[in-house]
Amino acid sequence: MNHLWLLGFSAAIAAGCSQQEVRSFEGQAEGEYVRVAVPMSGSLARLGAKRGSAVRAGEMLFSLDDRKESAAHRTAAEGLQSARAGLEQARRGRSAAAIESAEAALNALQAELAQTEWRLGQKNVKAPKEGLVVETLYDEGEWVPAGSAVLSMLSPETMKVRFYVPPHVAGSLRHGQTVRLRCEGCEPGMSARIVYVSPMAERDEDQNAGPLRFMVEARPAGDAFAQLRPGHAVEVVL
C-alpha cells in the first residue's frame, strides 16, 4: 500500500514538474533598415552622424551645401521687410490702389520666403526617429544626387525577434505577452513582447517534410535593442 502511495506521489510530482517546464525556442534578431535620403542634389557639407552612433529623433544627421539657399532666404527676408514698410506707407497715403498693390507684393514675398525656407530645410536633414546609424554612403565633400540615401539607420521600432513554435504552443500565445530573451554576450533580464503570431502553419525545412510550426515575432523591450543586431541568435523563453 505504501509502495503504491509512493508511486502515485512520484507521478504527481512528475506531472507538476512537466506542467512547470520552461519552454524555450531558438530565434533570431531581425531589423528593417531606414535609408535616409535627400530630395535635392548637392555637395555633402557636413556629416554629423557617424557610423555606429546613436541618434535621437529630430537630431541633425547631415547637411548639403546650402549657401545658395541661404542667400535666397536672406534676400526674400529683406524683401519682405521692405514690402511691409511699403504697405504701411501706402496705408498712410490712403490710396486704395496703392494699398492693394502693396498687399499683393507682400503676399508674393511671404510665399517666396516660405519657399526658400522649405528648400533650406531640405538641405539639412534630421533623424526621422531614434536609432543607430549602421552605414554611411557618402563622405563630406562628395556630390549627392537627388533621391539618394546618405545613410541607413536601425530603429528600435523596426527591431524584432523571430522564432517558431509547434501548434500546441502557438495556440497558447497572445498578443502583448512578455517573453524572456537570452543570447551570447547579452546582459541577463532582457525581455520582449509578442506582436505577431502567424495564422498559417509551415514546415520546418522542406515544404513537404518536417513538423508543422508557426512563426512568432516579438518586439524587444527596454535596452534590449542596444544589445541585439540583425542575425543575432537569440533564445526565447516563454
Stockholm file with secondary structure:
# STOCKHOLM 1.0

chainA/1-238         MNHLWLLGFSAAIAAGCSQQEVRSFEGQAEGEYVRVAVPMSGSLARLGAKRGSAVRAGEMLFSLDDRKESAAHRTAAEGLQSARAGLEQARRGRSAAAIESAEAALNALQAELAQTEWRLGQKNVKAPKEGLVVETLYDEGEWVPAGSAVLSMLSPETMKVRFYVPPHVAGSLRHGQTVRLRCEGCEPGMSARIVYVSPMAERDEDQNAGPLRFMVEARPAGDAFAQLRPGHAVEVVL
#=GR chainA/1-238 SS CHHHHHHHHHHHHHHHHHHTCCCEEEEEEECCEEEEECSSCEEEEEECSCTTCEECTTCEEEEECCHHHHHHHHHHHHHHHHHHHHHHHHHHHTCHHHHHHHHHHHHHHHHHHHHHHHHHHHTEEECSSSEEEEEECCCTTCEECTTCEEEEEECGGGCEEEEEECHHHHTTCCTTCEEEEECTTCCTTEEEEEEEEEEEEEESSSTTSSCEEEEEEEEECTTHHHHCCTTCEEEEEC
#=GC SS_cons         CHHHHHHHHHHHHHHHHHHTCCCEEEEEEECCEEEEECSSCEEEEEECSCTTCEECTTCEEEEECCHHHHHHHHHHHHHHHHHHHHHHHHHHHTCHHHHHHHHHHHHHHHHHHHHHHHHHHHTEEECSSSEEEEEECCCTTCEECTTCEEEEEECGGGCEEEEEECHHHHTTCCTTCEEEEECTTCCTTEEEEEEEEEEEEEESSSTTSSCEEEEEEEEECTTHHHHCCTTCEEEEEC
//
